[in-house]
Amino acid sequence: MNELRNRITAALAADVVELQDDSAKHRGHAGARGGAGHYSVVVVASRFAGMTRVDRHRAVYDAVGDMIPHQVHALAVRAYTPDEWQRARASA
């Protein structure tokens, strides 16, 4: 999990990377049987400004793509700019 976090942080110059291991929820799933994990990640990076949601997700997947499918089976991404992240946290 540290490698996943470190790669995302380095590739995107991310201010925040909140990573959660959801693997226990997927026991018995075909992808989980091989040892690959299921993760959720929140990424906050200035680089996301002006990018579509799809482009933001692609940037995250580009950072960790070679980890899929052997180390990471599934990665749920929520990607924000710093301003979007502040607004999202304020409304929560």
Contact map, one row per residue, 1 for C-alpha under 8 A:
11111000000000000010100000000000000000000000000000000000000000000000000000000000000000000000
11111100000000000000000000000000000000000000000000000000000000000000000000000000000000000000
11111110000000000000000000000000000000000000000000000000000000000000000000000000000000000000
11111111000000000000000000000000000000000000000000000000000000010000000000000000000000000000
11111111100000001110000000000000000000000000000000000000000000000000000000000000000000000000
01111111110000000000000000000000000000000000000000000000000000000000000000000000000000000000
00111111111000000000000000000000000000000000000000000000000000110000000000000000000000000000
00011111111111001000000000000000000000000000000000000000000100110000000000000000000000000000
00001111111111111000000000000000000000000000000000000000000000000000000000000000000000000000
00000111111111000000000000000000000000000000000000000000000000000000000000000000000000000000
00000011111111000000000000000000000000000000000000000000000000100000000000000000000000000000
00000001111111000000000000000000000000000000101000000000001100100000000000000000000000000000
00000001111111100000000000000000000000000000101000000000000000000000000000000000000000000000
00000001111111111000000000000000000000000011110000000000000000000000000000000000000000000000
00000000100011111000000000000000000000000011110000000000000000000000000000000000010000000000
00000000100001111100000000000000000000000111100000000000000000000000000000000000000000000000
00001001100001111110000000000000000000001111000000000000000000000000000000000000000000000000
00001000000000011111000000000000000000001110000000000000000000000000000000000000000000000000
10001000000000001111100000000000000000111100000000000000000000000000000000000000000000000000
00000000000000000111110000000000000000111000000000000000000000000000000000000000000000000000
10000000000000000011111100000000000011110000000000000000000000000000000000000000000000000000
00000000000000000001111111000000000011110000000000000000000000000000000000000000000000000000
00000000000000000000111111100001000011100000000000000000000000000000000000000000000000000000
00000000000000000000111111100000000000000000000000000000000000000000000000000000000000000000
00000000000000000000011111100000000000000000000000000000000000000000000000000000000000000000
00000000000000000000011111111001000001000000000000000000000000000000000000000000000000000000
00000000000000000000001111111001100000000000000000000000000000000000000000000000000000000000
00000000000000000000000001111101100000000000000000000000000000000000000000000000000000000000
00000000000000000000000001111111100000000000000000000000000000000000000000000000000000000000
00000000000000000000000000011111110000000000000000000000000000000000000000000000000000000000
00000000000000000000000000001111111110000000000000000000000000000000100010000000000000000000
00000000000000000000001001111111111111000000000000000000000000000000000010000000000000000000
00000000000000000000000000111111111100000000000000000000000000000000000000000000000000000000
00000000000000000000000000000111111100000000000000000000000000000000010000000000000000000000
00000000000000000000000000000011111110000000000000000000000000000000011000000000000000000000
00000000000000000000000000000011111111000000000000000000000000000000111110000000000000000000
00000000000000000000111000000011001111100000000000000000000000000000001111000000000000000000
00000000000000000000111001000001000111110000000000000000000000000000000111100000000000000000
00000000000000000011111000000000000011111000000000000000000000000000000101110000000000000000
00000000000000000011110000000000000001111100000000000000000000000000000000111000000000000000
00000000000000001111000000000000000000111110000000000000000000000000000000111100000000000000
00000000000000011110000000000000000000011111000000000000000000000000000000001111000000000000
00000000000001111100000000000000000000001111100000000000000000000000000000001111000000000000
00000000000001111000000000000000000000000111110100000000000000000000000000000011110010000000
00000000000111110000000000000000000000000011111100000000000000000000000000000011110000000000
00000000000001100000000000000000000000000001111110000000000000000000000000000000110000000000
00000000000110000000000000000000000000000000111110000000000000000000000000000000100000000000
00000000000000000000000000000000000000000001111111100001000000000000000000000011100000000000
00000000000000000000000000000000000000000000011111100000000000000000000000000000100000000000
00000000000000000000000000000000000000000000000111110000000000000000000000000000000000000000
00000000000000000000000000000000000000000000000111111111000000000000000000000000000000000000
00000000000000000000000000000000000000000000000001111111000000000000000000000000000000000000
00000000000000000000000000000000000000000000000000111111100000000000000000000010000000000000
00000000000000000000000000000000000000000000000000111111110000000000000000000000000000000000
00000000000000000000000000000000000000000000000000111111111000000000000000000000000000000000
00000000000000000000000000000000000000000000000100111111111100000000000000000010000000000000
00000000000000000000000000000000000000000000000000001111111110000000000000001110000000000000
00000000000000000000000000000000000000000000000000000111111111000000000000000000000000000000
00000000000100000000000000000000000000000000000000000011111111100000000000000000000000000000
00000001000100000000000000000000000000000000000000000001111111110000000000001000000000000000
00000000000000000000000000000000000000000000000000000000111111111000000000000000000000000000
00000000000000000000000000000000000000000000000000000000011111111000000000000000000000000000
00000011001100000000000000000000000000000000000000000000001111111000000000000000000000000000
00010011000000000000000000000000000000000000000000000000000111111111000000000000000000000000
00000000000000000000000000000000000000000000000000000000000011111111000000000000000000000000
00000000000000000000000000000000000000000000000000000000000000011111100000000000000000000000
00000000000000000000000000000000000000000000000000000000000000011111111100000000000000000000
00000000000000000000000000000000000000000000000000000000000000011111111111000000000000000000
00000000000000000000000000000010000100000000000000000000000000000111111111000000000000000000
00000000000000000000000000000000011100000000000000000000000000000011111110000000000000000000
00000000000000000000000000000000001110000000000000000000000000000011111110000000000000000000
00000000000000000000000000000000000111100000000000000000000000000011111111100000000000000000
00000000000000000000000000000011000111000000000000000000000000000001111111100000000000000000
00000000000000000000000000000000000011100000000000000000000000000001100111110000000000000000
00000000000000000000000000000000000001111000000000000000000000000000000111111000000000000000
00000000000000000000000000000000000000111000000000000000000000000000000001111100000000000000
00000000000000000000000000000000000000011110000000000000100100000000000000111110000000000000
00000000000000000000000000000000000000001110000000000000100000000000000000011111000000000000
00000000000000000000000000000000000000000111100100001001100000000000000000001111100000000000
00000000000000000000000000000000000000000111100100000000000000000000000000000111111110000000
00000000000000000000000000000000000000000001111110000000000000000000000000000011111110000000
00000000000000100000000000000000000000000001110000000000000000000000000000000001111111000000
00000000000000000000000000000000000000000000000000000000000000000000000000000001111111100000
00000000000000000000000000000000000000000000000000000000000000000000000000000001111111110000
00000000000000000000000000000000000000000001000000000000000000000000000000000001111111111000
00000000000000000000000000000000000000000000000000000000000000000000000000000000011111111100
00000000000000000000000000000000000000000000000000000000000000000000000000000000001111111110
00000000000000000000000000000000000000000000000000000000000000000000000000000000000111111111
00000000000000000000000000000000000000000000000000000000000000000000000000000000000011111111
00000000000000000000000000000000000000000000000000000000000000000000000000000000000001111111
00000000000000000000000000000000000000000000000000000000000000000000000000000000000000111111
00000000000000000000000000000000000000000000000000000000000000000000000000000000000000011111
